[in-house]
Amino acid sequence: MSCCEHGDLAGDGAFTVDASRITFGRGCIAELGERARSLGMSRVAVFTDPVIAGLPFFAAATDSLRAAGLDVLVYAEVRVEPTDESFSAAVAFAVDARADGYVSVGGGSVIDTAKAANLYASHPADLLHYVNAPVGAGAPVPGPLAPHIACPTTSGTGSEVTGIAIFDLLSMGAKTGIAAPALRPSEALIDPDATDTLPGAVVACSGLDVLSHALESFTARPYFRRPVTGAPQLRPMSQGANPWSDFGAREALRLLGIYLQRAVDDDSDREAREQTMWAATLAGIAFGNAGVHVPHAMSYAVAGLVRDFTPAGYLSTEPLVPHGMAVVLNAPAVFRTLAPTAPQRHLEAAALLGADTRSATPDDAGEVLAGELIRIIRDVGLPNGLAGVGYGETDCAALVAGTWPQQRLLSNAPVDITREQLADLFGAALRYW
């Protein structure tokens, strides 16, 4: 798709590009204090989790803030895979702190928690007031938030450049979230030094989240097929594949095809860790302007209904399917099914990841891309489909029920998705080899 491929002009004729200000490079965490002060911060609420709070990288961040003369209040109780309860606790801290700025140092869970704390401290409301419909009211954010600098410590979620905050709604047994441009951090300091000590299993899961961001953005419904739903300023962030998002998605897929396996296998391969983090940034900007679709929608139920799986490399004492794992285990089944909507795009994506597509025909697109994804999943040591994280045939109905409310994501797919199709996709995702 190019700017001129408007095969259907019944939808929106334009797309919007938004992104946080980004600073990328080793050692850039030292700039945090000056950048916070330049945004007008004087009393800073710093969000992190208990593990990161004890690492030298976190000390470097807070040292920089204090060296710039800022008051620092640390909230180190962020929950990995946040819930509505953990969001509420973070909001209570933010309200009491009365900070004029926010800093998040951590992975997507930390960054998303800081976004929520900033939102509800700035514009108090019941938690479900801003949550995406149909789970919540989907109310628009009524005004600006305090400045927020995000400092990611994983090469995966892209949360530092998106206006999305995801959490587990415990009463529903599935993930949901808030999506609003106002949530996008003011700036992102992306320092690859933070990833040098990550376990390979964490790099694998976060890197496959990056892959899914790029692949879903690249294959989403084109922006010009999205119905116009209101005033231009209300154009959703999930506006569909567009020329801007395609740039980032293509390059992210290419980089992952070269560097992801190296980054997983060798924590001393600083080039691979750095390039994987750059891919995460590019894919984050891509899906922040295009949106993701079916694999992510399915992942929210996969993560929310987990019973007894705990992954290697994670310090969780509770059942956990890491987000990237929950997403990518659905991906081969989804792209095998949806490839006929845009065969050349699916073949191009497979080639960018490393597949030999020279003799492939459009009819082969689904099998070629699914095969490449399965190869990557196996090579980085992830489980064999959803059965590998504890699900079986009898769970498909519950997984569909947990996925169906994710209409913000499902409606971004290149075709309309039914409950029956979701059941088939979950069944196909149970085992791959």
C-alpha positions in Angstrom: 0.0 0.0 0.0 1.3 3.5 -0.8 -0.3 6.9 -0.4 -1.9 6.5 -3.8 -3.4 3.0 -3.3 -6.8 4.3 -2.2 -8.9 1.4 -3.5 -11.7 2.4 -1.2 -12.2 6.1 -0.5 -15.4 5.5 1.5 -13.3 5.7 4.7 -10.9 8.2 6.1 -8.8 10.0 3.5 -6.0 11.1 5.9 -3.9 9.7 8.7 -2.2 11.4 11.6 1.3 10.9 12.8 2.1 11.3 16.5 5.2 10.3 18.5 7.0 11.2 21.7 10.3 13.0 21.6 13.0 10.3 21.5 16.6 10.3 22.7 18.3 7.0 21.8 21.8 5.9 22.7 24.0 4.3 25.3 24.5 6.4 28.4 21.6 8.8 27.6 20.0 8.0 31.0 22.4 10.6 32.4 20.4 13.3 30.6 17.3 12.5 32.6 17.6 15.3 35.2 18.2 18.1 32.7 15.4 16.9 30.5 13.0 16.7 33.4 13.9 20.2 34.5 13.5 21.5 31.0 9.9 20.2 31.0 9.2 22.3 34.2 9.5 19.4 36.7 10.5 20.2 40.2 8.8 17.5 42.3 9.1 14.2 40.4 7.2 10.9 41.0 9.4 8.1 39.8 7.8 4.7 39.0 9.6 1.4 38.9 9.3 -2.2 40.2 11.0 -3.8 43.1 13.6 -5.6 41.0 14.6 -2.6 38.9 14.7 -0.4 42.0 17.8 -2.3 43.1 19.8 -2.0 39.8 22.6 0.4 39.0 20.5 1.7 36.0 17.8 2.9 38.3 20.4 4.5 40.6 21.8 6.3 37.6 18.3 7.7 36.7 17.5 9.0 40.2 21.1 10.3 40.7 20.6 12.4 37.5 17.3 13.8 38.8 18.8 14.8 42.1 21.8 16.3 40.5 19.5 18.6 38.6 18.1 19.8 41.9 14.7 18.0 41.7 12.8 16.4 44.6 12.4 12.7 43.9 9.6 10.5 45.2 9.9 6.9 44.4 7.1 4.4 43.9 8.8 1.0 43.6 5.7 -1.2 44.0 4.6 -1.5 40.3 3.3 -5.0 39.6 4.6 -6.9 36.6 1.4 -7.4 34.4 -0.6 -4.6 36.2 -4.1 -5.1 37.4 -6.9 -2.7 38.2 -5.9 -3.1 41.9 -2.3 -2.2 41.2 -3.3 0.7 39.0 -5.5 2.0 41.9 -2.6 1.8 44.4 -0.3 3.7 42.0 -3.0 6.4 41.5 -3.3 6.8 45.3 0.4 7.3 45.6 0.4 9.9 42.8 -2.5 11.8 44.4 -0.6 12.0 47.7 2.7 12.8 46.1 1.3 16.0 44.3 4.2 15.8 41.8 4.4 18.1 38.9 6.0 15.5 36.7 6.5 11.7 36.2 9.4 9.5 35.3 9.0 5.8 34.6 12.1 3.5 34.7 11.1 0.0 33.7 9.3 -2.2 31.2 5.9 -1.7 29.8 4.2 -2.5 33.1 6.0 0.3 34.8 5.5 2.8 32.0 1.8 1.9 31.7 1.3 2.3 35.5 2.9 5.7 35.4 0.6 6.7 32.5 -2.5 5.6 34.5 -1.2 7.4 37.7 -0.7 10.6 35.8 -4.1 10.4 34.1 -6.2 9.7 37.2 -4.2 12.1 39.4 -4.6 14.9 36.8 -8.3 14.1 35.9 -9.8 12.0 38.7 -12.5 9.6 37.8 -13.7 6.0 38.4 -11.1 3.6 36.9 -13.4 2.4 34.2 -14.3 5.9 33.1 -11.4 6.2 30.6 -11.1 2.4 29.8 -11.8 1.4 26.3 -15.4 0.5 25.4 -17.2 -1.8 25.7 -15.4 -2.8 28.9 -15.3 0.8 30.2 -17.0 4.1 29.2 -14.2 5.1 26.8 -14.5 8.7 27.9 -12.1 11.1 26.3 -9.3 12.5 28.4 -10.5 16.1 29.2 -7.2 17.9 29.2 -3.4 17.7 29.3 -1.5 15.6 31.7 1.7 16.4 33.7 4.9 15.8 31.7 6.2 12.2 31.7 9.6 10.9 30.7 9.7 7.2 30.0 12.9 5.3 30.4 12.4 1.7 29.1 14.5 -1.1 30.4 13.3 -3.8 28.0 13.5 -4.0 24.3 9.9 -4.8 23.7 6.7 -3.1 24.6 7.1 0.3 22.8 5.0 1.8 25.6 7.5 4.7 25.8 6.1 6.1 22.5 2.4 5.1 22.6 -0.7 6.5 24.3 -1.8 3.1 25.5 -1.9 1.6 29.1 -2.8 -2.0 29.5 -3.9 -3.9 32.7 -5.7 -7.0 33.9 -9.3 -6.4 34.9 -9.5 -9.0 37.6 -13.3 -9.2 37.5 -13.2 -10.1 33.8 -10.2 -12.4 33.8 -8.7 -10.6 30.8 -6.7 -7.6 29.9 -8.1 -4.3 28.8 -6.7 -0.8 28.6 -6.9 2.9 28.0 -5.9 4.4 24.7 -5.6 8.2 24.3 -3.0 10.5 22.7 -2.7 12.4 26.0 -1.2 9.3 27.6 1.8 9.3 25.3 4.9 10.2 27.3 6.3 13.7 26.7 9.8 12.2 26.0 11.5 8.8 25.9 15.1 8.2 27.0 16.0 4.9 25.4 19.3 3.7 26.7 20.4 0.2 25.5 22.6 -0.1 28.5 19.5 -1.1 30.4 19.1 -4.3 28.4 22.7 -5.7 28.8 21.8 -7.7 31.9 18.4 -9.0 30.8 18.0 -12.8 30.7 17.7 -14.3 27.3 14.2 -15.5 28.0 13.1 -12.0 28.7 14.7 -10.7 25.6 13.0 -13.4 23.6 9.5 -12.6 24.9 10.0 -8.8 24.6 11.5 -9.1 21.2 8.6 -11.2 19.9 6.3 -8.5 21.2 8.2 -6.2 19.0 7.8 -8.6 16.0 4.1 -8.7 16.6 3.8 -5.0 16.8 5.5 -4.6 13.5 3.7 -7.4 11.8 0.3 -6.5 13.0 0.8 -2.8 12.1 2.0 -3.8 8.6 -1.0 -6.1 8.0 -3.8 -4.0 9.7 -6.7 -2.7 7.8 -5.5 0.2 5.6 -6.2 3.6 7.1 -8.4 4.7 4.2 -10.8 1.8 4.9 -11.4 3.0 8.5 -14.7 4.8 8.7 -14.7 8.5 9.7 -16.1 8.5 13.2 -16.0 12.1 14.3 -13.9 15.3 14.4 -10.3 15.1 13.1 -8.9 15.4 16.6 -10.8 12.3 17.6 -9.2 10.1 14.9 -8.2 7.0 16.8 -4.6 6.0 17.3 -5.5 2.6 15.8 -6.1 4.2 12.4 -4.8 1.3 10.3 -1.7 0.6 8.2 -0.4 3.8 6.6 2.8 4.9 4.8 4.4 6.2 8.1 3.8 3.1 10.1 5.0 0.9 7.2 8.4 2.5 7.3 8.9 1.6 11.0 7.3 -1.8 10.7 9.5 -2.8 7.7 12.7 -1.8 9.4 11.8 -3.3 12.7 11.1 -6.7 11.0 14.4 -6.5 9.1 16.4 -5.8 12.2 14.7 -8.5 14.1 15.5 -11.0 11.4 19.2 -10.2 11.8 19.6 -9.5 15.5 16.9 -11.1 17.7 18.4 -14.6 17.9 21.8 -13.1 18.6 20.4 -10.9 21.4 18.6 -13.9 23.0 21.6 -16.2 22.8 24.4 -13.9 24.0 24.0 -11.1 26.6 27.5 -9.9 25.7 26.5 -9.1 22.1 25.9 -5.4 22.7 25.3 -4.7 19.1 22.4 -7.2 18.9 20.9 -5.9 22.2 21.1 -2.3 20.9 19.6 -3.0 17.5 16.8 -5.1 19.1 16.0 -2.1 21.3 16.0 0.2 18.2 13.6 -2.2 16.5 11.4 -2.0 19.5 11.3 1.8 19.2 10.5 1.7 15.5 7.8 -0.8 16.0 6.4 1.2 18.9 6.1 4.3 16.8 4.5 2.2 14.0 1.8 0.5 16.1 1.3 3.8 18.0 0.0 5.2 14.7 -1.5 2.2 13.0 -2.6 -0.1 15.8 -2.3 -3.9 16.2 -5.1 -6.4 15.7 -6.0 -10.1 16.3 -2.9 -11.6 17.9 -2.8 -8.9 20.5 -6.6 -9.1 21.1 -6.3 -12.9 21.7 -3.3 -12.4 24.0 -5.3 -10.5 26.6 -7.3 -13.6 27.3 -4.3 -15.8 27.2 -2.5 -13.8 29.8 -5.6 -13.1 31.9 -6.8 -16.7 32.2 -3.4 -18.3 33.0 -3.7 -21.0 35.7 -0.3 -22.5 36.5 2.3 -21.5 33.9 5.5 -19.7 35.1 8.1 -18.9 32.5 11.9 -19.3 32.7 13.8 -16.1 33.3 11.1 -14.2 35.1 11.0 -13.7 38.9 7.3 -14.2 39.2 5.8 -16.1 42.1 2.4 -16.2 40.5 1.2 -17.8 37.3 2.3 -15.6 34.3 2.3 -15.7 30.6 4.6 -12.8 29.6 2.9 -10.4 27.2 5.1 -11.1 24.2 4.7 -14.8 24.6 0.9 -14.5 25.0 0.9 -12.5 21.7 3.2 -14.4 19.5 1.9 -17.9 20.3 -1.3 -16.8 18.5 0.5 -15.2 15.5 1.2 -18.2 13.2 -2.5 -19.3 13.3 -3.7 -15.7 12.7 -1.4 -14.9 9.8 -1.9 -18.3 8.2 -5.6 -17.4 8.1 -5.5 -13.7 7.2 -2.7 -13.8 4.6 -5.2 -13.9 1.6 -6.3 -10.4 2.6 -2.8 -9.0 1.4 -0.6 -11.9 0.2 2.2 -9.7 -1.0 2.5 -7.9 2.3 2.6 -11.2 4.2 5.3 -12.5 1.9 7.3 -9.3 2.2 7.1 -9.6 6.0 8.3 -13.2 5.9 11.2 -12.2 3.6 12.2 -9.3 6.0 12.3 -11.8 8.8 14.6 -14.1 6.8 12.4 -16.5 4.9 13.3 -17.5 1.3 10.3 -16.3 -0.7 11.8 -16.3 -4.1 9.7 -19.2 -5.4 6.6 -18.4 -3.3 3.3 -17.6 -4.9 0.6 -15.4 -3.3 -1.3 -18.6 -2.4 1.7 -19.6 -0.3 1.8 -16.5 1.7 0.1 -17.8 4.8 2.1 -21.0 5.1 5.4 -19.2 4.4 4.9 -16.5 7.0 3.4 -18.9 9.6 6.4 -21.3 9.0 8.9 -18.5 9.5 7.2 -17.4 12.8 7.1 -21.0 14.0 10.8 -21.3 13.2 11.6 -18.2 15.3 9.4 -19.3 18.2 11.2 -22.6 18.3 14.7 -21.2 17.9 14.3 -18.7 20.8 12.9 -21.5 23.1 9.3 -20.5 23.5 6.6 -23.1 24.2 4.8 -25.1 21.5 1.6 -23.0 21.1 -1.0 -22.3 23.7 -0.9 -25.9 24.9 2.6 -25.2 26.1 1.3 -22.6 28.5 -1.5 -24.7 29.9 -4.5 -24.4 27.6 -6.5 -27.1 25.9 -9.5 -27.6 23.6 -11.9 -27.1 26.5 -10.5 -23.6 27.1 -11.3 -22.2 23.7 -14.7 -20.9 24.6 -13.4 -19.0 27.7 -10.5 -17.6 25.6 -13.0 -16.4 22.9 -15.2 -14.8 25.7 -12.1 -13.0 27.0 -11.1 -11.8 23.5 -14.4 -10.6 22.2 -14.5 -7.4 24.3 -11.2 -6.2 22.7 -13.1 -4.6 19.8 -10.6 -1.7 19.6 -8.1 -4.3 18.3 -10.4 -6.7 16.5 -11.9 -3.9 14.4 -8.4 -3.0 13.2 -8.0 -6.4 11.5 -8.1 -6.5 7.7 -11.4 -8.4 7.7 -14.3 -8.6 10.1 -13.6 -11.2 12.8 -16.4 -13.4 14.3 -16.6 -15.4 17.4 -16.6 -18.5 15.4 -13.3 -17.5 13.7 -11.8 -16.7 17.0 -12.6 -20.2 18.2 -11.0 -21.7 15.1 -7.9 -19.5 15.6 -7.5 -20.5 19.3 -7.8 -24.2 18.3 -5.2 -23.8 15.6 -2.9 -22.0 18.0 -2.8 -24.8 20.5 0.1 -26.7 18.9 2.4 -26.0 16.0 4.9 -28.9 15.9 
